[in-house]
Amino acid sequence: MTRALALLVAAIAVHSTSSGATTEAPIGAVGADPPEARWIWSSEEPTEGERATFAVDVEVPEGATRLTILATADNRLAVSLDGEQVMRSSDWSNASWFERSGIAAGSHRLVFDCRNDGGPAGLIAMVTIEHPDGDTVLVSGPAWSMVSPAGEPLEASPIDFGSASAPRGPWPDPFRSEEH
């Protein structure tokens, strides 16, 4: 079993529904679907050199033991946690991994700064907050916020390019790699 799949099986899901609402349900609960991250971008027709920046606020409960990020972008990605860069990647075919043990309880901001080198573009991410009472998984999707490179909120919503397993683009499922 891959590390990413193990996280999903053990998680409590926080994911976007087709209406854009956020729902929570334990994995395996009646009527609950496991979360599947979505490929997102800032425009329908990405251009060479285009930059897209996405942000998501996470609430870490008291007693949480670890925060992990599994993410990639076509083509380049830098991830910041509360303003500190914690991850970089330029391999869009496999997700990169970051983890922070002993993360402080409270609100934290994750910013995913992405750049396209030409052709299709997208970001896909899965954030897990591990807790003894159950894990929480947040996945990229159209409900995530778009921000300027300086962090100012933008009014536009991300474009949804499909799920990890069925994208509208050339991407393999980056979470199926045996490396994770």
C-alpha positions as CSV (number, residue, x, y, z in Angstrom):
1,M,0.0,0.0,0.0
2,T,1.4,3.4,-0.9
3,R,1.9,6.0,1.8
4,A,-0.6,8.3,0.2
5,L,-3.2,5.6,0.0
6,A,-2.6,4.7,3.6
7,L,-3.3,8.3,4.6
8,L,-6.5,8.3,2.7
9,V,-7.7,5.0,4.3
10,A,-7.1,6.3,7.8
11,A,-8.4,9.8,7.2
12,I,-11.4,11.9,8.0
13,A,-12.2,13.6,4.7
14,V,-12.7,17.3,4.1
15,H,-13.5,17.7,0.4
16,S,-15.4,19.7,-2.1
17,T,-18.7,18.5,-3.4
18,S,-19.9,19.4,-6.8
19,S,-21.7,22.4,-5.4
20,G,-18.4,23.7,-4.0
21,A,-19.5,23.2,-0.4
22,T,-17.1,21.6,2.1
23,T,-18.2,18.4,3.9
24,E,-16.7,16.2,6.5
25,A,-17.2,12.5,6.9
26,P,-15.2,9.6,8.2
27,I,-13.8,7.5,5.4
28,G,-16.1,4.4,5.1
29,A,-19.1,6.1,6.6
30,V,-22.4,5.5,4.8
31,G,-22.7,8.0,2.0
32,A,-19.1,9.3,2.4
33,D,-16.8,9.3,-0.6
34,P,-13.1,9.3,0.0
35,P,-11.5,12.7,-1.0
36,E,-9.9,12.9,-4.4
37,A,-7.7,15.8,-5.1
38,R,-8.5,17.9,-8.2
39,W,-6.1,19.4,-10.7
40,I,-6.7,23.2,-10.6
41,W,-5.3,26.3,-12.4
42,S,-6.0,30.0,-12.7
43,S,-7.1,30.0,-16.3
44,E,-8.7,27.7,-18.9
45,E,-5.9,28.2,-21.4
46,P,-2.6,28.4,-19.5
47,T,0.3,30.3,-21.2
48,E,4.1,29.9,-21.0
49,G,5.4,31.6,-17.9
50,E,2.0,32.0,-16.3
51,R,2.0,32.0,-12.6
52,A,-0.8,30.8,-10.4
53,T,-0.9,31.1,-6.6
54,F,-3.4,29.2,-4.4
55,A,-4.0,29.4,-0.7
56,V,-5.8,27.3,1.9
57,D,-6.2,27.9,5.6
58,V,-6.0,24.9,7.8
59,E,-7.1,24.6,11.4
60,V,-4.8,22.3,13.4
61,P,-6.5,21.0,16.5
62,E,-4.9,20.7,19.9
63,G,-3.0,17.4,20.1
64,A,-2.3,17.1,16.4
65,T,0.9,15.1,15.8
66,R,1.9,15.9,12.2
67,L,1.0,17.9,9.1
68,T,1.9,16.4,5.7
69,I,1.6,17.8,2.2
70,L,1.7,15.7,-0.9
71,A,1.6,17.9,-4.0
72,T,2.9,18.6,-7.5
73,A,2.3,21.2,-10.2
74,D,2.9,21.3,-14.0
75,N,5.5,22.7,-14.1
76,R,7.0,24.2,-11.0
77,L,5.8,24.4,-7.4
78,A,6.9,26.2,-4.2
79,V,4.9,25.6,-1.0
80,S,5.0,27.9,2.0
81,L,3.6,27.3,5.5
82,D,2.9,30.5,7.4
83,G,5.3,32.4,5.1
84,E,8.2,29.9,5.3
85,Q,9.0,28.0,2.2
86,V,8.8,24.3,3.0
87,M,8.8,22.5,-0.3
88,R,9.9,22.9,-4.0
89,S,9.2,20.7,-7.0
90,S,9.7,20.7,-10.7
91,D,8.6,17.0,-11.4
92,W,4.9,17.2,-12.3
93,S,4.6,13.5,-12.8
94,N,5.2,12.6,-9.1
95,A,4.0,14.3,-6.0
96,S,6.6,15.7,-3.6
97,W,6.3,15.1,0.2
98,F,6.7,17.4,3.1
99,E,6.0,16.7,6.8
100,R,6.2,18.7,10.0
101,S,5.9,16.9,13.3
102,G,4.7,18.7,16.4
103,I,2.8,21.4,14.4
104,A,1.3,24.0,16.8
105,A,-2.4,24.1,17.2
106,G,-4.3,27.0,15.6
107,S,-4.8,28.5,12.1
108,H,-2.1,28.0,9.5
109,R,-1.9,29.2,5.9
110,L,-0.5,27.1,3.1
111,V,0.4,28.9,-0.1
112,F,1.1,27.0,-3.3
113,D,3.0,29.2,-5.8
114,C,3.0,27.5,-9.3
115,R,4.6,28.4,-12.6
116,N,3.9,27.0,-16.1
117,D,6.8,26.4,-18.5
118,G,4.4,26.0,-21.5
119,G,1.5,23.7,-22.5
120,P,-1.0,22.5,-19.9
121,A,-0.7,23.6,-16.3
122,G,-2.1,22.4,-13.0
123,L,-1.7,22.0,-9.3
124,I,-2.8,19.0,-7.3
125,A,-2.4,18.6,-3.5
126,M,-3.4,16.6,-0.5
127,V,-2.9,18.0,3.0
128,T,-3.2,15.7,6.0
129,I,-3.4,16.8,9.7
130,E,-2.8,13.7,11.8
131,H,-4.5,13.5,15.2
132,P,-5.0,10.7,17.7
133,D,-8.8,11.1,17.4
134,G,-8.7,10.9,13.6
135,D,-6.9,12.5,10.7
136,T,-8.2,15.3,8.5
137,V,-7.5,15.4,4.8
138,L,-7.9,18.5,2.7
139,V,-7.6,18.2,-1.1
140,S,-7.1,20.8,-3.9
141,G,-10.2,21.8,-5.7
142,P,-12.2,24.8,-6.9
143,A,-13.1,25.9,-3.3
144,W,-9.4,26.8,-2.7
145,S,-8.6,30.5,-2.8
146,M,-6.5,32.2,-5.5
147,V,-4.2,34.9,-4.3
148,S,-1.7,37.2,-6.0
149,P,2.0,36.4,-5.6
150,A,2.0,39.0,-2.8
151,G,-0.8,37.0,-1.0
152,E,-3.7,39.4,-1.8
153,P,-7.0,37.6,-2.3
154,L,-8.3,37.4,-5.9
155,E,-12.0,37.3,-6.8
156,A,-11.6,34.5,-9.4
157,S,-12.0,30.8,-8.5
158,P,-9.7,28.1,-9.7
159,I,-10.5,26.2,-12.9
160,D,-11.1,22.5,-12.2
161,F,-9.2,20.3,-14.6
162,G,-10.5,17.0,-13.1
163,S,-9.6,14.5,-10.5
164,A,-6.2,12.8,-9.9
165,S,-7.6,9.6,-11.5
166,A,-9.4,11.3,-14.4
167,P,-7.8,14.6,-15.3
168,R,-8.6,16.8,-18.3
169,G,-5.0,17.0,-19.2
170,P,-1.9,14.8,-19.8
171,W,-1.2,14.1,-16.1
172,P,-0.8,10.6,-14.6
173,D,-2.2,10.2,-11.1
174,P,0.7,11.6,-9.0
175,F,-0.5,9.9,-5.8
176,R,-0.1,6.4,-7.3
177,S,3.7,6.5,-7.3
178,E,5.3,3.8,-5.1
179,E,7.7,6.5,-3.9
180,H,5.1,7.8,-1.4
